[in-house]
Amino acid sequence: MNKKKFIIVTIVLFLVFGLMVFTFANSNNKQDNEPKTNHKTNLDSDDKKTTDENDDDKQNNTEQNNVEQLDELRNTQTTLFQNKVDNSKQSNNNSNEMTIVINDDSYASALKLVIQAEKSYNKDDYNKAKEAVDKLTQNNDSKSLSDRLSAIADSFELENLVDSLVSMVNNRTSKDDMTKARDNEKENNIKKRVEDFSNNDSVKERLQNKLNSVDSLLNDMTAPTVELNNEQLTDQEDLFIKSGTLTATDDNDTYIIVNEEKELKLESNGFNLPSSDGKYTITVRDSAYNEITFTITIDNTNPEITNIADGTYYKTSV
């Protein structure tokens, strides 16, 4: 019996010992596993942190490059496709991410049309550019384009004034018409504005050429210098001669009108007076309608004497 108890006790002790060993072994395994897990977690955290920092640096560098490229495009007005930075700001207090808003190519298209209008100074090109600029959002850039178009519009206005002045001169029919043309030039300061025009050399040359075509007429306010047989005549002079040749000197073409009849151009070799006796009212004018008028009596007939005899002496009047 005692032997049987001993065996039972031995078995129980063995089981208890085995349980203790098993429990101790599990405790060691748990401790060994926990550091490994923490170490892996730390590694993952460090890797994630490093990756995030690299991503932030990469993103910041990319954004910086974008900003620099956009600024360069904005400063190069001849670039046909230009991206523009409208807004650069911090997205929130906990992030360094920068948000860049880039417009579509409407600004670039408008800029291209403005450049073309500045190059051609053509009204069709101007109208296309103005339509494109008017559609842009109002900001400093669109205002700059509008100002450039305003300069072109001013040149159109100036050219209209020049064309109007040239038309007034070319369609003149009297001295009053020339006076109106001169008043128009003075009122709008046309000559000075063309002289000061500096937006486009070819446009300035075109305007100046138009003015030059009528400049001598606008500046001519003096009647022609007229001579009869090399003797200078004055306005309203009354002369008696047998014959003669009229000549005139002026900055512009001169014309002669005899007895208010047909007007003839006075050539450089002069105008021979009529050979027929009579009284002639002659007007010499230049192309600007400055004129001089005088009267010439042509008399080539000897006087006729009546009631006397040739060779007879009379003491009383007859």
Secondary structure, DSSP 8 states (H G I E B T S, - for coil): -HHHHHHHHHHHHHHHHHHHHHHHHHHHHHHHHHHHHHHHHHHHHHHHHHHHHHHHHHHHHHHHHHHHHHHHHHH-TT-SS---EEEEEEEETTEEEEEEEE--THHHHHHHHHHHHHHH--HHHHHHHHHHHHTS-SSHHHHHHHHHHHHHHHHHHHHHHHHHHHHHHHT--SHHHHHHHHHHHHHHTHHHHHHH--S-HHHHHHHHHHHHHHHHHHH--S--EEEETTEE--TT-EEEES--EEEEE-SS-EEEEETT--EEE--TT-EE--SS-EEEEEEEEETTS-EEEEEEEE--------S--TT---SS--
